[in-house]
Amino acid sequence: DVFFDLHTPGLTAVQNLPQAKIEIFPNPASDFFYLKNSDTRALPARISNVAGQIIWVGILPAQQHRKIDCANWPSGPYFLQTTNNSQTILRL
């Protein structure tokens, strides 16, 4: 299964940074999950494992969702990064 924990690191010197509007479901997942971009702009995204290896890179189209196959990923946490947004994924 893949589990996402919403985590957005903050900056102390800048206020009101726009946040990417990404939904991840199902959560957790075992075979696939969807990334839904509710933003009005397309967003670059990447998923990496705890070792920092890039597992997936792509563009999330504006106001659409994208299916990601994770069936062959090893169990463990993964990290989704988009513009001004970071989320944790756990594959069980």
Secondary structure, 3 states (H helix, E strand, C coil): CEEEEEECCCCCCCCCCCCCCEEEECCCECCEEEEEECCCCCEEEEEEECCCCEEEEEEECCCEEEEEECCCCCCEEEEEEECCEEEEEEEC
